[in-house]
Amino acid sequence: MSTRHSAKIRGGATAAVAVVFAITVAGCGGTGDDKPKAAGNPPSSKSQADTSKPQAPGDSPKPSPTEVLATVNGEAGMTLTVNSAVRDAGGFLTVSGQLKNTGSQAFASTAAWRGNELNGSGASVAGVTLVDKAGKKRYYVLRDTEGRCLCTTGLTVIDAGQSVPFFAQFPVPPASTNQVDFNLPTFATATIKISG
C-alpha cells in the first residue's frame, strides 16, 4: 500500500510540474502575431511631435544653465557668464559657463585665453586663474599627465551671436573659502561663489 501511495504522489507531482511548465511556456512564448499589430498601430501624437524635429547623430538636447554667478565683458563684444563653481569629490573645483560673441563679426582673438602657462593645450581657456583673496593664494588650471589643461580646448573662432560652453578645473580651495576671483585674460575679473 505504501508503494501505491508513493506512486500516486509521484504521478501527481509530475502532473503539477507539467502544468506549471505549460503555463510558463504559454506565457513566455508567442506566435509573433502581436509584432505586426504593434507596428501597424498609428503613432501617438507625442511620437509624431518627437519625429518632427530631426536630430543629428550624437546630438542631444543640452539644458540651458539657469544660475548666473557672474557676467563680465571682454574685447570685441565677447561676454563671459559663469554658471557654476562646484567642489567635486575628487578634490578639485570645476568652474563652468558660457562664452558668447555679442558682436557683429566672428571673434578669432582667442590666443590670449590660453595664457603663458600651457602652450601644449592649443586654443583653450588654460590662462584662467582663481584668486583666493582671504587665503592669499592663486590657483591655476589643472593639467593631465601630458601637460594639457583640464579645461575647454579647440576655441579658435566664435561666430557672431554664437555661444559656446566652457569649463576649467582647479585644485580645490580650503572649505573655509566660499568665494574667489575668476579671471580669464581679456575679460574683467568676476567674483564667484563656490558651492559644494
Secondary structure, 3 states (H helix, E strand, C coil): CHHHHHHHHHHHHHHHHHHHHHHHHHHHCCCCCHHHHHHHCCCCHHHHHHHCCCCCCCCCCCCCCCCCCEEEECHHHEEEEEEEEEECCCCEEEEEEEEEECCCCCECCCHHHHCCCCHHHCCECCCCEEEECCCCEEEECCECCCCCECECECCCCECCCCEEEEEEEEECCCCCCCEEEEECCCCCCEEEECEC
